[in-house]
Amino acid sequence: MPGDYVPVPIEAAKRIAADFDKQQVAIWTYDAAHRTQHVTTFGGPSLSDSFRAAEAGNAIKRLAKWAESECQALPQSLAQIYGELDVEAANAVENEGADKATVLSMFYLIREVIRRRDPQLAEHLTAERTERAEPRVALSQLEQGEEQHG
């Protein structure tokens, strides 16, 4: 029986980027002993590079015939930001009594800041949020509430 499965760590992709002066790296591997595929990505220094590297990883997964639900990766930094924003929005509405319009305004302001810094990234993020099979609960509920009452 083979030992524990070890995926290629993000640090390895970071080293490749640094050693070869690249801004986006996507690595696909296959481990025959574990019959496992793995995709590791790194993008930097910008969030845009991170997003594009994650999209490359998703494209590789699609080519390798992974389930579509596994081809929805976001950069860790972006996923973390979305997660934190969703938690903050949910807390603001549920625990602090903030109205939905205030919380939506916060999201739209953040979206506008991203749009001004990187219009291409903003376009991708808007499409990503709209097309994701599993939208974030807090934001999607708030947007539905705005559409119904706004």
ZADO-1210 file (C-alpha; in nm, 4 decimals, padded with zeros to 6 digits):
<atoms>
<atom x="00.0000" y="00.0000" z="00.0000" code="MET" pos="1"/>
<atom x="00.1381" y="00.3444" z="-00.0911" code="PRO" pos="2"/>
<atom x="00.2180" y="00.6080" z="00.1679" code="GLY" pos="3"/>
<atom x="00.0088" y="00.9170" z="00.2287" code="ASP" pos="4"/>
<atom x="-00.0804" y="01.1210" z="-00.0772" code="TYR" pos="5"/>
<atom x="00.1115" y="01.4490" z="-00.0945" code="VAL" pos="6"/>
<atom x="-00.0085" y="01.7170" z="-00.3395" code="PRO" pos="7"/>
<atom x="00.2306" y="01.9665" z="-00.4965" code="VAL" pos="8"/>
<atom x="00.2310" y="02.2566" z="-00.2478" code="PRO" pos="9"/>
<atom x="00.1616" y="02.6151" z="-00.3495" code="ILE" pos="10"/>
<atom x="00.5127" y="02.6994" z="-00.2290" code="GLU" pos="11"/>
<atom x="00.6513" y="02.4905" z="-00.5188" code="ALA" pos="12"/>
<atom x="00.4467" y="02.6941" z="-00.7679" code="ALA" pos="13"/>
<atom x="00.5688" y="03.0139" z="-00.5983" code="LYS" pos="14"/>
<atom x="00.9298" y="02.8962" z="-00.6366" code="ARG" pos="15"/>
<atom x="00.8751" y="02.8286" z="-01.0075" code="ILE" pos="16"/>
<atom x="00.7274" y="03.1767" z="-01.0494" code="ALA" pos="17"/>
<atom x="01.0221" y="03.3353" z="-00.8674" code="ALA" pos="18"/>
<atom x="01.2931" y="03.1244" z="-01.0343" code="ASP" pos="19"/>
<atom x="01.1626" y="03.1901" z="-01.3857" code="PHE" pos="20"/>
<atom x="01.0181" y="03.5405" z="-01.3357" code="ASP" pos="21"/>
<atom x="00.6583" y="03.4346" z="-01.4112" code="LYS" pos="22"/>
<atom x="00.3410" y="03.5911" z="-01.2761" code="GLN" pos="23"/>
<atom x="00.1092" y="03.2908" z="-01.3208" code="GLN" pos="24"/>
<atom x="00.1837" y="02.9199" z="-01.2717" code="VAL" pos="25"/>
<atom x="-00.0492" y="02.6206" z="-01.3081" code="ALA" pos="26"/>
<atom x="00.0767" y="02.2688" z="-01.2358" code="ILE" pos="27"/>
<atom x="-00.1165" y="01.9481" z="-01.3145" code="TRP" pos="28"/>
<atom x="00.0108" y="01.6236" z="-01.1634" code="THR" pos="29"/>
<atom x="-00.0953" y="01.2605" z="-01.1592" code="TYR" pos="30"/>
<atom x="-00.0013" y="01.0190" z="-00.8817" code="ASP" pos="31"/>
<atom x="-00.0321" y="00.6623" z="-01.0163" code="ALA" pos="32"/>
<atom x="00.0058" y="00.5002" z="-00.6752" code="ALA" pos="33"/>
<atom x="-00.2968" y="00.6908" z="-00.5419" code="HIS" pos="34"/>
<atom x="-00.4729" y="00.7235" z="-00.8782" code="ARG" pos="35"/>
<atom x="-00.5116" y="01.0927" z="-00.8044" code="THR" pos="36"/>
<atom x="-00.4828" y="01.4076" z="-01.0120" code="GLN" pos="37"/>
<atom x="-00.3973" y="01.7412" z="-00.8558" code="HIS" pos="38"/>
<atom x="-00.3794" y="02.1000" z="-00.9791" code="VAL" pos="39"/>
<atom x="-00.1742" y="02.3618" z="-00.7982" code="THR" pos="40"/>
<atom x="-00.1772" y="02.7271" z="-00.9036" code="THR" pos="41"/>
<atom x="-00.0038" y="03.0460" z="-00.8034" code="PHE" pos="42"/>
<atom x="-00.0456" y="03.3990" z="-00.9310" code="GLY" pos="43"/>
<atom x="00.1213" y="03.7145" z="-00.8154" code="GLY" pos="44"/>
<atom x="00.1971" y="03.9804" z="-00.7288" code="PRO" pos="45"/>
<atom x="-00.1513" y="04.1113" z="-00.8136" code="SER" pos="46"/>
<atom x="-00.4927" y="03.9699" z="-00.7299" code="LEU" pos="47"/>
<atom x="-00.5527" y="03.9733" z="-01.1051" code="SER" pos="48"/>
<atom x="-00.2595" y="03.7335" z="-01.1534" code="ASP" pos="49"/>
<atom x="-00.3974" y="03.5111" z="-00.8780" code="SER" pos="50"/>
<atom x="-00.7393" y="03.5070" z="-01.0405" code="PHE" pos="51"/>
<atom x="-00.5995" y="03.4242" z="-01.3847" code="ARG" pos="52"/>
<atom x="-00.3844" y="03.1428" z="-01.2450" code="ALA" pos="53"/>
<atom x="-00.6902" y="02.9953" z="-01.0719" code="ALA" pos="54"/>
<atom x="-00.8846" y="03.0197" z="-01.3992" code="GLU" pos="55"/>
<atom x="-00.5999" y="02.8362" z="-01.5768" code="ALA" pos="56"/>
<atom x="-00.6197" y="02.5641" z="-01.3121" code="GLY" pos="57"/>
<atom x="-00.9957" y="02.5387" z="-01.3657" code="ASN" pos="58"/>
<atom x="-00.9410" y="02.5082" z="-01.7415" code="ALA" pos="59"/>
<atom x="-00.6877" y="02.2292" z="-01.6876" code="ILE" pos="60"/>
<atom x="-00.9374" y="02.0461" z="-01.4662" code="LYS" pos="61"/>
<atom x="-01.2030" y="02.0761" z="-01.7384" code="ARG" pos="62"/>
<atom x="-00.9597" y="01.9349" z="-01.9959" code="LEU" pos="63"/>
<atom x="-00.8865" y="01.6469" z="-01.7584" code="ALA" pos="64"/>
<atom x="-01.2638" y="01.5805" z="-01.7359" code="LYS" pos="65"/>
<atom x="-01.3085" y="01.6739" z="-01.3694" code="TRP" pos="66"/>
<atom x="-01.6625" y="01.7327" z="-01.2473" code="ALA" pos="67"/>
<atom x="-01.7683" y="02.0919" z="-01.3136" code="GLU" pos="68"/>
<atom x="-01.8245" y="02.1439" z="-00.9410" code="SER" pos="69"/>
<atom x="-01.4487" y="02.0889" z="-00.8933" code="GLU" pos="70"/>
<atom x="-01.3617" y="02.3459" z="-01.1617" code="CYS" pos="71"/>
<atom x="-01.4735" y="02.6508" z="-00.9653" code="GLN" pos="72"/>
<atom x="-01.1594" y="02.7331" z="-00.7676" code="ALA" pos="73"/>
<atom x="-01.0894" y="03.0905" z="-00.6672" code="LEU" pos="74"/>
<atom x="-00.7566" y="03.2263" z="-00.5525" code="PRO" pos="75"/>
<atom x="-00.7157" y="03.1661" z="-00.1806" code="GLN" pos="76"/>
<atom x="-00.6882" y="03.5393" z="-00.1207" code="SER" pos="77"/>
<atom x="-01.0096" y="03.6101" z="-00.3111" code="LEU" pos="78"/>
<atom x="-01.1962" y="03.3191" z="-00.1549" code="ALA" pos="79"/>
<atom x="-01.0861" y="03.4478" z="00.1852" code="GLN" pos="80"/>
<atom x="-01.2055" y="03.8001" z="00.1023" code="ILE" pos="81"/>
<atom x="-01.5431" y="03.6716" z="-00.0189" code="TYR" pos="82"/>
<atom x="-01.5786" y="03.4534" z="00.2885" code="GLY" pos="83"/>
<atom x="-01.4969" y="03.7397" z="00.5235" code="GLU" pos="84"/>
<atom x="-01.7344" y="03.9754" z="00.3434" code="LEU" pos="85"/>
<atom x="-02.0165" y="03.7234" z="00.3520" code="ASP" pos="86"/>
<atom x="-01.9667" y="03.6651" z="00.7236" code="VAL" pos="87"/>
<atom x="-01.9585" y="04.0399" z="00.7860" code="GLU" pos="88"/>
<atom x="-02.2730" y="04.0932" z="00.5780" code="ALA" pos="89"/>
<atom x="-02.4587" y="03.8129" z="00.7529" code="ALA" pos="90"/>
<atom x="-02.3520" y="03.9462" z="01.0939" code="ASN" pos="91"/>
<atom x="-02.4484" y="04.3012" z="01.0041" code="ALA" pos="92"/>
<atom x="-02.7975" y="04.1969" z="00.8983" code="VAL" pos="93"/>
<atom x="-02.8663" y="03.9281" z="01.1588" code="GLU" pos="94"/>
<atom x="-02.6858" y="04.0495" z="01.4705" code="ASN" pos="95"/>
<atom x="-02.6448" y="04.4215" z="01.4319" code="GLU" pos="96"/>
<atom x="-02.9736" y="04.5060" z="01.2652" code="GLY" pos="97"/>
<atom x="-02.8154" y="04.6712" z="00.9625" code="ALA" pos="98"/>
<atom x="-03.0545" y="04.7144" z="00.6766" code="ASP" pos="99"/>
<atom x="-02.9994" y="04.5284" z="00.3515" code="LYS" pos="100"/>
<atom x="-02.9446" y="04.8488" z="00.1548" code="ALA" pos="101"/>
<atom x="-02.6494" y="04.9457" z="00.3764" code="THR" pos="102"/>
<atom x="-02.4851" y="04.6074" z="00.3394" code="VAL" pos="103"/>
<atom x="-02.5419" y="04.6022" z="-00.0370" code="LEU" pos="104"/>
<atom x="-02.3898" y="04.9492" z="-00.0591" code="SER" pos="105"/>
<atom x="-02.0773" y="04.8118" z="00.1087" code="MET" pos="106"/>
<atom x="-02.0514" y="04.5328" z="-00.1488" code="PHE" pos="107"/>
<atom x="-02.1050" y="04.7669" z="-00.4417" code="TYR" pos="108"/>
<atom x="-01.8408" y="05.0046" z="-00.3074" code="LEU" pos="109"/>
<atom x="-01.5888" y="04.7212" z="-00.2835" code="ILE" pos="110"/>
<atom x="-01.6805" y="04.6070" z="-00.6339" code="ARG" pos="111"/>
<atom x="-01.6257" y="04.9636" z="-00.7620" code="GLU" pos="112"/>
<atom x="-01.2821" y="04.9835" z="-00.5994" code="VAL" pos="113"/>
<atom x="-01.1834" y="04.6569" z="-00.7692" code="ILE" pos="114"/>
<atom x="-01.3263" y="04.7809" z="-01.1015" code="ARG" pos="115"/>
<atom x="-01.1163" y="05.0967" z="-01.0892" code="ARG" pos="116"/>
<atom x="-00.7970" y="04.9109" z="-00.9998" code="ARG" pos="117"/>
<atom x="-00.8397" y="04.6311" z="-01.2555" code="ASP" pos="118"/>
<atom x="-01.1363" y="04.6480" z="-01.4960" code="PRO" pos="119"/>
<atom x="-01.0663" y="04.3023" z="-01.6422" code="GLN" pos="120"/>
<atom x="-01.0594" y="04.1432" z="-01.2989" code="LEU" pos="121"/>
<atom x="-01.3820" y="04.3211" z="-01.2026" code="ALA" pos="122"/>
<atom x="-01.5512" y="04.1818" z="-01.5133" code="GLU" pos="123"/>
<atom x="-01.4341" y="03.8303" z="-01.4277" code="HIS" pos="124"/>
<atom x="-01.5425" y="03.8662" z="-01.0656" code="LEU" pos="125"/>
<atom x="-01.8877" y="03.9876" z="-01.1645" code="THR" pos="126"/>
<atom x="-01.9287" y="03.6941" z="-01.4035" code="ALA" pos="127"/>
<atom x="-01.7891" y="03.4548" z="-01.1415" code="GLU" pos="128"/>
<atom x="-02.0367" y="03.5714" z="-00.8754" code="ARG" pos="129"/>
<atom x="-02.3266" y="03.5535" z="-01.1224" code="THR" pos="130"/>
<atom x="-02.2417" y="03.2136" z="-01.2704" code="GLU" pos="131"/>
<atom x="-02.1236" y="03.0195" z="-00.9644" code="ARG" pos="132"/>
<atom x="-02.3320" y="02.7125" z="-00.9005" code="ALA" pos="133"/>
<atom x="-02.3076" y="02.7680" z="-00.5258" code="GLU" pos="134"/>
<atom x="-02.3382" y="03.1437" z="-00.4625" code="PRO" pos="135"/>
<atom x="-02.2508" y="03.2804" z="-00.1236" code="ARG" pos="136"/>
<atom x="-02.5636" y="03.2746" z="00.0878" code="VAL" pos="137"/>
<atom x="-02.5437" y="03.6184" z="00.2490" code="ALA" pos="138"/>
<atom x="-02.4791" y="03.8178" z="-00.0677" code="LEU" pos="139"/>
<atom x="-02.7212" y="03.6195" z="-00.2846" code="SER" pos="140"/>
<atom x="-02.9982" y="03.6569" z="-00.0266" code="GLN" pos="141"/>
<atom x="-02.9338" y="04.0293" z="00.0014" code="LEU" pos="142"/>
<atom x="-02.9369" y="04.0762" z="-00.3760" code="GLU" pos="143"/>
<atom x="-03.2609" y="03.8781" z="-00.4065" code="GLN" pos="144"/>
<atom x="-03.4148" y="04.0926" z="-00.1365" code="GLY" pos="145"/>
<atom x="-03.3086" y="04.4084" z="-00.3201" code="GLU" pos="146"/>
<atom x="-03.4552" y="04.2864" z="-00.6485" code="GLU" pos="147"/>
<atom x="-03.7856" y="04.1983" z="-00.4856" code="GLN" pos="148"/>
<atom x="-03.8189" y="04.5214" z="-00.2883" code="HIS" pos="149"/>
<atom x="-03.6066" y="04.7702" z="-00.4830" code="GLY" pos="150"/>
</atoms>
